[in-house]
Amino acid sequence: MLNKHGFVQSMSRKGNCWDNAVAESFFGIIKSELIHHERFKGPQDTLRAIFEYIEIYYNRKRKHSTLGYKTPAQFEQTMKSAVCF
C-alpha cells in the first residue's frame, strides 16, 4: 500500500536509537515532561493531554536549543519572513 501511493517505508534497526535520534529525543522529552508526571483516566484523556502538550506547550512555549532558543512557532515565523521578504 505504501508503494502504491509513492511512500518508502523506513525503519531503524532493532535496538539502535541512533537510527532515528530526532524521534527518540522527542518521545523521551514527552515521557519525562508529561507522561511520567500524569495519571490519565483513559485513552481519550491521554490523547487530549498529548495533543495539548505538543500544540500548546511544545510548539508555542518550549524553547529549543537547536532552533536558537526559539519556540518552533517562532522559528517557523522567522523562516517564513525570511523567505517571503
Rosetta silent file (secondary structure, phi, psi, omega in degrees, C-alpha in Angstrom):
SEQUENCE: MLNKHGFVQSMSRKGNCWDNAVAESFFGIIKSELIHHERFKGPQDTLRAIFEYIEIYYNRKRKHSTLGYKTPAQFEQTMKSAVCF
SCORE:     score description
SCORE:     0.000 S_00000001
   1 L     0.000  -40.534  178.335    0.000    0.000    0.000 S_00000001
   2 L   -60.954  -46.737  179.549    2.832    2.429    0.771 S_00000001
   3 H   -59.928  -38.675 -179.476    4.463    1.783   -2.596 S_00000001
   4 H   -57.916  -33.328 -177.863    1.129    2.298   -4.359 S_00000001
   5 H  -101.997   11.040  174.863    0.998    5.857   -3.007 S_00000001
   6 L    83.291   15.706  179.022    4.661    6.644   -3.586 S_00000001
   7 L   -96.631  149.225  175.551    5.878    6.225    0.000 S_00000001
   8 L  -113.523  121.741 -179.594    9.048    4.420    1.003 S_00000001
   9 L   -73.814  137.706  179.680    8.888    2.552    4.296 S_00000001
  10 L  -139.129  125.429  176.717   11.813    3.170    6.612 S_00000001
  11 L  -132.305  144.729  177.498   12.507    1.535    9.946 S_00000001
  12 L   -78.873  168.210  177.866   15.575    1.696   12.090 S_00000001
  13 L   -71.762  145.362 -178.991   17.446   -1.348   13.227 S_00000001
  14 L   -56.909  128.218  176.206   16.112   -3.010   16.358 S_00000001
  15 L    76.105   12.163 -179.413   17.637   -1.524   19.499 S_00000001
  16 L  -117.772   92.936 -176.951   19.529    1.251   17.703 S_00000001
  17 H   -67.572  -19.635 -178.193   18.197    4.637   18.799 S_00000001
  18 H   -69.807  -20.182  178.603   20.798    6.454   16.688 S_00000001
  19 H   -66.176  -26.005 -178.450   18.949    5.480   13.514 S_00000001
  20 H  -141.543   58.029 -172.514   16.122    7.841   14.452 S_00000001
  21 H   -60.750  -36.916 -178.516   17.646   10.178   17.021 S_00000001
  22 H   -64.056  -47.811  179.135   15.213   13.060   16.455 S_00000001
  23 H   -65.947  -41.100  178.816   12.133   10.926   17.120 S_00000001
  24 H   -61.362  -42.370  178.637   13.802    9.178   20.064 S_00000001
  25 H   -63.542  -46.401 -179.601   14.671   12.551   21.591 S_00000001
  26 H   -58.431  -49.354 -178.451   11.146   13.907   21.052 S_00000001
  27 H   -69.230  -31.424  174.633    9.451   10.917   22.678 S_00000001
  28 H   -63.928  -40.153  178.221   11.975   10.960   25.537 S_00000001
  29 H   -65.344  -45.994  178.505   11.095   14.600   26.217 S_00000001
  30 H   -59.200  -43.485  179.954    7.349   13.872   26.178 S_00000001
  31 H   -62.520  -46.363 -175.973    7.855   10.984   28.588 S_00000001
  32 H   -74.548  -31.969 -176.844    9.971   12.984   31.025 S_00000001
  33 H   -94.003  -18.928 -176.468    7.937   16.216   30.881 S_00000001
  34 L  -128.899  -62.978 -169.237    4.400   14.807   30.629 S_00000001
  35 H   -58.531  -46.271 -175.729    3.790   11.076   30.785 S_00000001
  36 H   -73.291   -7.699 -177.718    5.756   10.287   33.955 S_00000001
  37 H  -110.859    2.504 -175.008    4.046   13.129   35.869 S_00000001
  38 L  -122.611  155.710  168.985    0.406   12.445   34.996 S_00000001
  39 L  -118.955  116.381 -176.580   -2.281    9.910   35.762 S_00000001
  40 L   -94.937  143.682 -178.073   -4.596    9.534   32.814 S_00000001
  41 L   -80.161  -23.347 -178.380   -8.228    8.446   33.159 S_00000001
  42 L   177.592 -176.219 -177.412   -8.331    6.641   29.830 S_00000001
  43 H   -59.194  -42.834 -179.074   -7.264    6.716   26.183 S_00000001
  44 H   -64.843  -40.153  177.638   -9.181    9.906   25.313 S_00000001
  45 H   -63.877  -40.190  178.936   -7.700   11.737   28.315 S_00000001
  46 H   -64.718  -47.357  179.040   -4.233   10.551   27.291 S_00000001
  47 H   -61.918  -42.170  178.384   -4.673   11.695   23.674 S_00000001
  48 H   -61.244  -45.310 -178.986   -6.018   15.084   24.796 S_00000001
  49 H   -63.572  -42.460  179.162   -3.078   15.626   27.154 S_00000001
  50 H   -66.419  -43.097  177.882   -0.518   14.693   24.499 S_00000001
  51 H   -59.258  -48.195 -179.663   -2.229   16.905   21.897 S_00000001
  52 H   -63.974  -39.786  178.794   -2.290   19.874   24.293 S_00000001
  53 H   -59.777  -47.773 -177.239    1.327   19.287   25.316 S_00000001
  54 H   -70.128  -52.163 -173.005    2.510   19.311   21.702 S_00000001
  55 H   -74.199  -35.968 -176.373    0.262   22.045   20.278 S_00000001
  56 H   -94.502  -47.485 -175.110    0.171   24.443   23.236 S_00000001
  57 H   -91.455  -59.028 -171.665    3.405   23.896   25.135 S_00000001
  58 H   -61.312  -45.092 -176.675    5.995   22.154   22.940 S_00000001
  59 L   -83.660  -26.780 -172.356    5.355   24.150   19.741 S_00000001
  60 L  -111.117  -21.512 -174.724    4.418   27.546   21.226 S_00000001
  61 L  -123.175  -32.259 -174.612    6.189   27.911   24.584 S_00000001
  62 L   -80.635  119.756  179.344    9.111   25.461   24.917 S_00000001
  63 L   -79.817  141.779 -175.949   12.352   26.928   23.601 S_00000001
  64 E  -116.348  127.320 -178.290   14.596   24.550   21.645 S_00000001
  65 H   -61.312  -35.975 -178.986   18.378   24.835   21.669 S_00000001
  66 H   -71.349  -11.755  178.098   18.625   23.534   18.090 S_00000001
  67 H  -107.396   22.914 -179.908   16.366   26.398   16.947 S_00000001
  68 L    70.597   33.623 -178.832   18.483   29.106   18.556 S_00000001
  69 L    58.300   38.534  170.923   16.400   29.017   21.751 S_00000001
  70 E  -110.429  160.522  172.065   13.220   29.908   19.896 S_00000001
  71 L   -76.908  159.763  175.905    9.965   28.003   20.025 S_00000001
  72 H   -57.009  -37.025  179.181    9.081   26.025   16.890 S_00000001
  73 H   -64.960  -43.111  177.837    6.315   28.562   16.190 S_00000001
  74 H   -64.330  -42.851 -179.896    8.768   31.486   16.460 S_00000001
  75 H   -62.451  -44.122  178.760   11.311   29.680   14.292 S_00000001
  76 H   -61.063  -43.324  179.639    8.700   28.914   11.642 S_00000001
  77 H   -63.451  -40.961  177.398    7.585   32.551   11.581 S_00000001
  78 H   -60.713  -43.609  179.815   11.205   33.700   11.232 S_00000001
  79 H   -66.122  -40.948  178.502   11.728   31.321    8.303 S_00000001
  80 H   -63.201  -41.765  179.789    8.510   32.438    6.600 S_00000001
  81 H   -64.470  -39.315 -179.081    9.520   36.087    6.973 S_00000001
  82 H   -67.676  -35.988 -178.465   12.977   35.397    5.544 S_00000001
  83 H   -78.697  -37.208 -174.771   11.551   33.579    2.515 S_00000001
  84 H   -89.111   -5.444 -177.115    8.693   36.000    1.827 S_00000001
  85 L    50.061    0.000    0.000   10.758   39.200    2.351 S_00000001
